[in-house]
Amino acid sequence: MTTTQRIADPPTEESSGSNPLRLPEPFDSFYTREFPRMVDLAYALSGSRLASEDLAQDAMIAAHKNWDWVGILDKPGAWVRRVVTNRAASLYHRRKAELRALARLGPLRGTPPAKLDAEAEDVWRTVRKLPTRQAQAIALYYLDGLTVAETADVMECAPNTVKVHLHQARKALATRFSLDEEQT
């Protein structure tokens, strides 16, 4: 494979290392034999059992999607290992960037939210069950204390749309909690 060729691109004849006359082994056999080894490789590189299973599975999915040409490579396992190592490196770099960002943002984090009493927790649990836009409008308007216009800016919609979402959410909450709509 050339350095400019992406891992998911089908190899060209001169770079493939494949035998066009050879039939690929069934993918199921390849998967059964190689998957545990890919998980072990990914674990060694990532240090996370969950991430290693995801990395190995992603690599196997890529192989399966391209099995017509991956399967005829002289060493299809090497191709999948390359995918695992590349994705593990990407995961490492992404985690490293996330840690740097968290370190920068650490001082900006405030105190954790206060523990809600049972009644308030029930209300917010019900709000989370509302349609997404209604829940967003309720949280922005009541929890963050934004005006209708500010809520509309955040939600990238018209103020009248926010009013409709608030009205529909209040109506749903009033029904859920058996309140008159004027009490909301």
Contacts in CASP RR format, 6 or more apart in sequence:
PFRMAT RR
TARGET T0000
AUTHOR 0000-0000-0000
METHOD contacts of the structure
MODEL  1
MTTTQRIADPPTEESSGSNPLRLPEPFDSFYTREFPRMVDLAYALSGSRL
ASEDLAQDAMIAAHKNWDWVGILDKPGAWVRRVVTNRAASLYHRRKAELR
ALARLGPLRGTPPAKLDAEAEDVWRTVRKLPTRQAQAIALYYLDGLTVAE
TADVMECAPNTVKVHLHQARKALATRFSLDEEQT
1 7 0 8 1.000
1 11 0 8 1.000
1 15 0 8 1.000
2 15 0 8 1.000
5 11 0 8 1.000
5 12 0 8 1.000
5 15 0 8 1.000
7 62 0 8 1.000
7 79 0 8 1.000
7 82 0 8 1.000
7 83 0 8 1.000
7 86 0 8 1.000
8 62 0 8 1.000
8 66 0 8 1.000
10 66 0 8 1.000
10 69 0 8 1.000
11 17 0 8 1.000
11 18 0 8 1.000
11 69 0 8 1.000
11 73 0 8 1.000
13 20 0 8 1.000
16 69 0 8 1.000
16 73 0 8 1.000
17 73 0 8 1.000
17 74 0 8 1.000
18 69 0 8 1.000
18 71 0 8 1.000
18 72 0 8 1.000
18 73 0 8 1.000
18 74 0 8 1.000
19 72 0 8 1.000
19 74 0 8 1.000
20 72 0 8 1.000
22 72 0 8 1.000
23 72 0 8 1.000
24 67 0 8 1.000
24 68 0 8 1.000
24 70 0 8 1.000
24 71 0 8 1.000
24 72 0 8 1.000
24 76 0 8 1.000
25 71 0 8 1.000
27 63 0 8 1.000
27 64 0 8 1.000
27 67 0 8 1.000
27 71 0 8 1.000
30 63 0 8 1.000
30 71 0 8 1.000
30 76 0 8 1.000
30 77 0 8 1.000
31 60 0 8 1.000
31 64 0 8 1.000
34 60 0 8 1.000
34 77 0 8 1.000
34 80 0 8 1.000
35 56 0 8 1.000
35 60 0 8 1.000
38 55 0 8 1.000
38 56 0 8 1.000
38 59 0 8 1.000
38 60 0 8 1.000
38 80 0 8 1.000
38 81 0 8 1.000
38 84 0 8 1.000
39 52 0 8 1.000
39 53 0 8 1.000
39 56 0 8 1.000
40 52 0 8 1.000
41 52 0 8 1.000
41 56 0 8 1.000
41 81 0 8 1.000
41 84 0 8 1.000
41 85 0 8 1.000
41 88 0 8 1.000
42 51 0 8 1.000
42 52 0 8 1.000
42 53 0 8 1.000
42 55 0 8 1.000
42 56 0 8 1.000
42 59 0 8 1.000
42 84 0 8 1.000
42 87 0 8 1.000
42 88 0 8 1.000
43 49 0 8 1.000
43 52 0 8 1.000
45 52 0 8 1.000
45 55 0 8 1.000
45 84 0 8 1.000
45 85 0 8 1.000
45 88 0 8 1.000
45 89 0 8 1.000
45 92 0 8 1.000
46 52 0 8 1.000
46 55 0 8 1.000
46 88 0 8 1.000
46 91 0 8 1.000
46 92 0 8 1.000
51 91 0 8 1.000
55 84 0 8 1.000
55 87 0 8 1.000
55 88 0 8 1.000
55 91 0 8 1.000
56 84 0 8 1.000
58 83 0 8 1.000
58 87 0 8 1.000
59 80 0 8 1.000
59 81 0 8 1.000
59 83 0 8 1.000
59 84 0 8 1.000
59 87 0 8 1.000
60 80 0 8 1.000
62 80 0 8 1.000
62 83 0 8 1.000
63 70 0 8 1.000
63 71 0 8 1.000
63 76 0 8 1.000
63 79 0 8 1.000
63 80 0 8 1.000
63 83 0 8 1.000
70 76 0 8 1.000
70 79 0 8 1.000
70 80 0 8 1.000
73 79 0 8 1.000
116 124 0 8 1.000
123 173 0 8 1.000
123 177 0 8 1.000
126 173 0 8 1.000
126 176 0 8 1.000
126 177 0 8 1.000
127 135 0 8 1.000
127 138 0 8 1.000
127 139 0 8 1.000
127 169 0 8 1.000
127 173 0 8 1.000
128 135 0 8 1.000
129 135 0 8 1.000
130 138 0 8 1.000
130 169 0 8 1.000
130 172 0 8 1.000
130 173 0 8 1.000
131 168 0 8 1.000
133 155 0 8 1.000
133 157 0 8 1.000
133 165 0 8 1.000
134 165 0 8 1.000
134 166 0 8 1.000
134 168 0 8 1.000
134 169 0 8 1.000
134 172 0 8 1.000
135 169 0 8 1.000
136 154 0 8 1.000
136 155 0 8 1.000
136 165 0 8 1.000
137 151 0 8 1.000
137 155 0 8 1.000
137 162 0 8 1.000
137 165 0 8 1.000
137 166 0 8 1.000
137 169 0 8 1.000
138 165 0 8 1.000
138 166 0 8 1.000
138 169 0 8 1.000
138 173 0 8 1.000
140 146 0 8 1.000
140 150 0 8 1.000
140 151 0 8 1.000
140 154 0 8 1.000
140 155 0 8 1.000
141 148 0 8 1.000
141 151 0 8 1.000
141 162 0 8 1.000
141 166 0 8 1.000
146 154 0 8 1.000
148 159 0 8 1.000
148 162 0 8 1.000
148 163 0 8 1.000
148 166 0 8 1.000
149 159 0 8 1.000
151 159 0 8 1.000
151 162 0 8 1.000
152 158 0 8 1.000
152 159 0 8 1.000
152 161 0 8 1.000
152 162 0 8 1.000
155 161 0 8 1.000
155 162 0 8 1.000
170 181 0 8 1.000
170 184 0 8 1.000
171 181 0 8 1.000
171 184 0 8 1.000
173 179 0 8 1.000
173 184 0 8 1.000
174 180 0 8 1.000
174 181 0 8 1.000
174 183 0 8 1.000
174 184 0 8 1.000
END
